[in-house]
Amino acid sequence: MRKRLGAMMAAWLLAAVCCATASAQENFPNRPIRLINPYSVGSVADVFGRIVTQHMAEQWKASIIVESKSGANGSIAAEDVARAEGDGYTWLLVTTFFTTSPSLNLVMRWDPVRDFTPIGMICQAPNVFIVPSSLAVKNVAEFIALAKSKPGVLNYGHPGKGSTGHLGFELFKRLAGIEVNPIGYRGYPQMTADIAGGLLNSSFFSTNQALALTQTGNIRIIASIGGGRSKYFPDVPTMAEQGFAEAQVTPWFGIVVPSKTPAWIIAKISQALEAAVAAPDVREKLDLAGCSAKSAPLSEFAAVIKSDIALWAKVVKDAGIPAD
């Protein structure tokens, strides 16, 4: 009799747990979610994050708040989310800083692999290789030839240490065997006047920012940096077409959550993100903002992150860039 009662009690408890779990899954989310943006309000990351989370919020009929926590090249935001409860209500918007920080920081209180679980990618924002119109080069080969004829004379601008514009150009320099001096800025807007005026000899610019500059006639695009030719500059060959496939490094944006987040919550967020990225209106909005919607859920996104961590560690080491 006791055995029978024990079995009945165990079955009842199992059923109660299953019902509670099912109820929790059905009710998630039942309060506002925070997406922490590591950059300022109005930045491209902020824009991309708002576009995709608006659709996700509509799916759930819930509230997703995009909160800016800029500083320390993303580390302030990353540390905040790494320490958050793993309840699915705090997310981190990630991009290049997430995979370059381990190689560029002497002290880090967060780890991109240990402390986070990838949800999925939002989009990719291809760059273009630009030079001022006053520089007498029309393609990558001519730029390399000029740089080799004047070692250490040419320069390139980048929007901050560890950015794709910085490490991507350092990768290109190593592959091309040239010496071009880096000049760091606080962002792309500050670089615009200098490259248009010829003070900067080159840079990797985002496509949407380059569009505005090409209309002035002050710059020339000598290569597209991405998986294929830009639809905005279809006559411009890619880096791969010009012999530098390894330099085809494209910035991406995605979402991660604290590693202690339960699998069922991760799956639910991932499904909503995938639905948002696939939605025609979201894809159109991202495209207009300069980012091509890109699906890379869960393990696929995790593989991208691990691959980029290894890539940038090698670039930083080869370029002799000191950690801070």
N, C-alpha and C positions, 0 to 999 in steps of 0.2 A: 504493500500500500504506500509506504514511504517513498519507494523508488518511483512509483507511478505519480505521486504528488510532486516529487522533485523534477521529474521529466516535464510534467505539466507547467510547473513554475518556470523552468528554463525556457520552454517554448513561449510562454507568455511574455517573459522578459525580452526574448529575441524579437518577438512581434512588436513589443512596445518600442524597442530601440529602432527597428526598421521603420515604424510609423513616424517616430520622431525625426529620423534622418530624412525621410521622404517629405515630411512637412517643412523641415528647414530648407531643403532644396527647392521646394515650391515657393517658399516665401522670400528667398534671396533674389535681389536685395530688398530689404524693407526699411532702409534708411539711406541717407546720402552717401555716395562714394566720392573719395578724393583722388584725383589724378594729379600727382605732384610733377610739375613742369620744372626742370632744372635751369630754365632760362627765363628771361623777362617776359612780362605780358606783352603780346604783340609780336614776339619773335616767331620765326617760321615754325619752330617746334610747338609753340603755343597754338598757332593757327591749325596745324595738322592735328594736334591732340583734340582740339575743340570740334573739328569737323567729324572725326570718327566717333567721339564719345557722345555727341548729340544724337547720332543714329542709335547707338547702344542704349542710351537712356530712353529713347522712344520705344525701343523693343520691349524694355522692361517696365515702361511707364514709371520710371524712377528718376532720381536726380544724381547727376555726375558733375561734380564741381572741379574745374581745372584751377589748381592753386600753384602760383609761381613761387619757387624758392631758389633763386639764383645765387651763385657764388661758388668759389673754389672749384671752378670748372666742373660743376655738377655734383661734387662730393657732398655738399650740404644736403641737397635733396636726396641723394642716394643713402646717406647715413640715416636720415629721418625715416625713410621707408623701410630700410633694413631692420630698424628697431621697432617698427609698427607691429600691431597684432596681426597674426595671419588669419584674419577673418574675412578677407576679400573686399574690405572697404577702403584700403589704401593701396594705390597703384603708383608705379613710377614710369614716367615717359623717358625712354632712353634713345640715345643716338651714339655718335662716335666716342664721346667721353667715356662711355660705359666700358669700352674695350681698350682704350688707350691709357686710362688712369692707372692700372696696375704697373705699367712700365714707366710712368712719369711722376709718380708720387712716392717719396721715401716712406711716408707714414700714411696708411689707409685704415680707417676703422670700419670698412665694409669690403666685401669681396663679390665681384659680379657673378661668380659661379656658386660659391658657398651660401651666400645670403639671399639669393633670388631664384625664382622660377620663371622662365620666359613664358609669356602668354602668346605673343605673336607679333609679327611685323605689321606696320601700318602702310608704309610706302617707301620708295626710294627716290632720292632727289639728285639726279645726275648733274655733274659739274661740266664745265667747259674750260678749255685751256685758252686764256686770252693774253694778248699783248697789245700795247698801245699802237695805234695806226702809224705812229712815227717810227716804230722799229721795223727795220727792213727785213722782215721774215714773213713767209706766207704759209709755212707748215712746220711740223715738228723737226724734220731733218735740218731745215735751215736754221731753226732756233738752236739746235745742238751744235751745228757748225759754227755759229756766231759765238756761242758760249765757250767752245773749245779754242776759238781764236783769241778770246779775251777772258782767260780763266780768272774767276774771282771778281770780275768787273760787273757782270749782270746781277740783277737781284730779282726776287719774287716776293710778293706780299701774301700774308695769310691772316685769317681772322682770329688767331689765338693759338697758343701752344697746345698741341694735341688734337687740333681740328683736322678734318680730312684735307683741307686746304694746305695745312702745314705738313703733316706726315705723308700725305699723298704725293706732294711735290718732292719731298725727301726721297720717297721710293723711286719716283721718276728720275731724279738726279743720279741715284745709285745705278739704276738700270742703264742710263744714258752715258754714265761716266763723265759727268760735267760738274763744274764748281759754280754754283749760283747762290748768292747770299740771301738768307731769309730776313724779312723785315716784318715783325709782328704788329698787328693792330688789335683793337678791341672788338672789331666786327667788320663786316663788309662795307657798311655805309662810309666809314672813315677812309677806306681804301679807294673808293670810287674816284674822287677828285685826283688823287695821286697817279692812278694808272691812266686816267683820261689825259692828264697833263704830261705823261711821259716820265714822271719821277720814279714810277715802278715799271720795270721791264716786262713783268709777267705775273700771272696768278691763275689759280684754279677758282673760277667763280661759279656760283649757282646759276642755272639756266635762266631763271626768271629775272635775276639781277643783271645778267649779261644782256638780256633782251632790251632793257632800257638803255644800256650803254651803246648798243649797236645802232640804235636809232639816232644817236648824236654823231656817229661817224668817228668817234674818238678811239675805238678799239677794234681789233681784228680777232676773230675766233679761229684758232689754228687746229683745234681738235675737240671732239666730243669725248667725254669720259663717262662711259656707261656701257650697257649691254648692246647698244646699237646706235645708229645715227639719231640725232635729235630731230623730232618732227618740226621743231622751230628752225633748225639749221640743217636741212637735209643734204645740202651740198658740202657740208663739213665732214671729212672722214674721222673715224674714231681713232683713239690711241692704238687700238689693236690693228686697225688697217694700216697704221703707220709704223708697225713693228714693235709696239709696246703693250702687248696684251696683259702683261703682269701689272701694268699701271692702271688698268681699268677698275679703279676703286670707286665705288659709288656710295655716298652717305645714305644711311637708312634710319628709319624711326620706328620704334616699337614700344610695347608695354611689357613690364615685368611686375611681379608681386613678391612679397616676402616668401622665403623658401618654406616656412612653416605653414603655408596656406594649404588646406585640405584639397585632395585631388578632385573632389566633386565640384568644389568652387572654381578651381582652375579650369576645369572642363566647361563649366557654364560660362565663364568670362570669355574663354577662347571661342566658343560657339557664337557668342554675340559679336565678338570682334570680327570673326570670319564673315558673318552675315553683313556687317557694316562695310567691310572692305570690298565685298562683292556687289554692294548696292550701286546701281548706275549713278544716282545723284551724288553719292559720296565720292565715287571715282572721278566724277566731273569736277566737283569742288576741289578735290586734292590736285587734280591736273591743272586747274586754273591757278592754284596756289604754288605750283612748281614742283609737285611731288607725284610720282606715278604709283598708284595703289599696287601693293605687292602682298600676296598671301604667303606667309611662312609661319604656320602655327607650331606651337609647342616644341617638339623635338627638333623640327627643322630649324626653327629660330634659335634653339639652344646650340645647334651645330654651327650656325653662322656666328654666334657670339664667341664660341670657343676658337673657331678658325681665325676670327679677327684679332682676338687677344694674342694669339701666337704670331700673326702677321705683324702687328704693330710693335710687339716686343722685339722682333728682329729688325724692323726699320729703325726703331729708337737706338738699338745697340749699334747697328751698322753706321748710323749717322752720328753717333757719339753725343746724342742729346742728353744732357744731365737731368736727373730726377730732382724735384724740389721737395 
